[in-house]
């Protein structure tokens, strides 16, 4: 499990919603943290795709 912590002035609700609309399931952990639960067999291409979806 990995987390991405944003400063308190940037709530992550919109990021989580847009990621879900683009096929990426992520969840928030509080108001300013995105939690990723990565599969054991993740490949670099999967990470690159995830980053391209999450970019704001």
Secondary structure, DSSP 4 states (H G I P E B T S, - for coil): -EEEEPPTTS-SHHHHHHHHHTT---EESSSSEEEE---TT--HHHHHHHHHHH--
